[in-house]
Amino acid sequence: MGSKVRVDEVDIFIVDSVGGDISVDGGESFSPILHTKKDVIAGERIPPETGKKEVPTLHGFSEDQSVIIRNDTPYNSKIASIGAHIKGYSK
């Protein structure tokens, strides 16, 4: 048996973005990169954001890990950089 790893968190630097989701379990579940702010009124334009976002992920250990980023909305999603926090163990 080889080592097993888990992605605990993904750091993403976004530029002028509104939408986007991330998955670390082969696309079975997705976490939003951005959460709509509470002061946004329904029907109004959602303001784009620029900056580092830390997206926690909840997935178990496995021998292979991948990070999937998708945007299935009509909103912009520009990613300048991405990094993953990984924990591992060996049997």
C-alpha positions as CSV (number, residue, x, y, z in Angstrom):
1,M,0.0,0.0,0.0
2,G,1.2,3.5,-0.8
3,S,0.8,6.8,0.9
4,K,-2.6,8.4,1.2
5,V,-3.3,12.1,1.0
6,R,-6.1,14.5,1.6
7,V,-6.6,18.1,0.3
8,D,-7.6,20.1,3.4
9,E,-7.9,23.5,1.8
10,V,-7.4,25.1,-1.6
11,D,-6.1,28.7,-1.8
12,I,-7.2,30.5,-5.0
13,F,-6.3,34.0,-6.0
14,I,-9.2,35.3,-8.1
15,V,-9.4,38.4,-10.3
16,D,-12.7,40.3,-11.0
17,S,-14.6,37.1,-10.3
18,V,-18.2,36.3,-9.3
19,G,-18.7,32.6,-9.8
20,G,-16.9,29.2,-9.5
21,D,-16.9,26.0,-7.6
22,I,-14.1,23.6,-6.5
23,S,-14.1,19.8,-6.0
24,V,-11.4,17.5,-4.5
25,D,-13.4,14.3,-4.7
26,G,-13.5,13.7,-8.5
27,G,-16.5,15.9,-9.0
28,E,-18.9,14.2,-6.6
29,S,-19.3,17.4,-4.5
30,F,-18.4,21.0,-5.1
31,S,-17.8,23.9,-2.7
32,P,-18.3,27.5,-3.8
33,I,-15.2,29.7,-4.2
34,L,-17.2,32.8,-3.4
35,H,-20.2,33.3,-1.2
36,T,-22.7,36.1,-2.1
37,K,-22.4,38.8,0.5
38,K,-25.4,39.4,2.7
39,D,-25.8,43.0,1.5
40,V,-26.4,42.0,-2.1
41,I,-30.1,42.5,-3.0
42,A,-31.8,39.9,-5.2
43,G,-31.9,41.1,-8.8
44,E,-29.0,43.5,-8.4
45,R,-25.7,43.1,-10.1
46,I,-23.3,41.0,-8.0
47,P,-20.0,42.9,-7.6
48,P,-16.9,41.1,-8.7
49,E,-14.1,40.3,-6.3
50,T,-10.3,40.2,-6.5
51,G,-8.2,38.6,-3.8
52,K,-7.1,35.3,-2.1
53,K,-9.9,32.9,-1.2
54,E,-9.3,30.0,1.2
55,V,-11.8,27.2,0.3
56,P,-11.9,24.4,3.0
57,T,-12.6,21.0,1.6
58,L,-14.2,18.0,3.3
59,H,-13.0,14.8,1.8
60,G,-11.3,11.6,3.1
61,F,-7.9,10.2,2.3
62,S,-7.1,8.5,-0.9
63,E,-4.1,7.5,-3.0
64,D,-5.0,9.9,-5.8
65,Q,-6.2,13.4,-5.4
66,S,-7.3,15.9,-8.0
67,V,-8.7,19.4,-7.9
68,I,-11.5,20.3,-10.3
69,I,-12.6,23.9,-10.8
70,R,-15.8,24.7,-12.7
71,N,-18.0,27.6,-13.4
72,D,-21.5,26.6,-14.4
73,T,-22.9,30.2,-14.1
74,P,-22.9,33.0,-16.6
75,Y,-20.6,35.0,-14.2
76,N,-16.9,35.7,-14.6
77,S,-14.4,33.4,-12.9
78,K,-10.7,34.3,-13.5
79,I,-8.1,32.4,-11.5
80,A,-4.6,33.8,-11.3
81,S,-3.1,31.1,-9.0
82,I,-4.0,28.0,-7.0
83,G,-2.4,26.1,-4.2
84,A,-3.5,23.1,-2.2
85,H,-2.9,22.3,1.5
86,I,-2.3,18.5,1.7
87,K,-2.1,16.1,4.6
88,G,-0.7,12.6,4.2
89,Y,-0.1,9.4,6.0
90,S,1.6,6.1,5.2
91,K,0.5,2.6,6.2
